[in-house]
C-alpha cells in the first residue's frame, strides 16, 4: 500500500509540473459584439501590456473581426516603449507555421470572429510597461481586418485594462482583446488541466489512505 501511495503521489506531481509557457499578460476575453479597429489598409492599433518580472515573450493571441470566410495569412507585430514608436524591442511579420487563424463564431453584424495565435517569438523583456502594435494584416481577398475591442472587461493581470491607441494616438480608442504568452524568471504556471488532474490524484490518495485497514 505504501508503495502504491508513493507511486501515485509521484505520478500526480509529475503530470502537474509546469508547462513550458504561460500567460504573461491578458486583457480580458473576446467580446465580438461591441466594436473593432482596422489593422490594414494603412490603419494600425497599439495596446499596452505590463510584465511583473523579467520575461521572454514567445507568442501573442488576439481576436479579429473578418469578412465571412476570410483567414489571416500574415500580420506585422512590434513591441515598443511608446505607441508604435520609441525603443524597439522586437518586431516581425508572423505568417506560415507561426500564425494560426481559428474561426470562433459569426456576430450580429455578419463578421467572422476569429482567434489569431502568433508563435515563434523570442523577445526578452524586463519588468515594465510595453506597447504591442499590430498592422498590415493580410487576407487573400484583400478585405479589411479588425481587432476586437473588449474595453479590457474581465481582465485580471496587473496593469490591465490596457491603454490603447489608434495610429499612435494614446487614449484615442478603448482597449482590445489579447494576451501575451511566454516564460518568466519565476517559472511557468501549471495549466488548468494539470491542476485538476493533480487535485483528482490527491483526492484518490486520501481515499486510499482512509480505506487502509487498521
Secondary structure, 3 states (H helix, E strand, C coil): CHHHHHHHHHHHHHHCCCCCCEEEEECCCCCCCCEEEECCCCCEEEEEEEECCCEEEEEEEEEEEECCCCCEEEEEEEEEEECCEEEEEEEEEEEHHHEEEEEEEECCCCCEEEEEEECCCCEEECCEEEEEEEEEEEECCCCCEEEEECCCCCCCCCCCCCCEEECCEECCCCCECEEEEEEECCCCCCCHHHHHHHHHHHHHHHHHHHHCCC
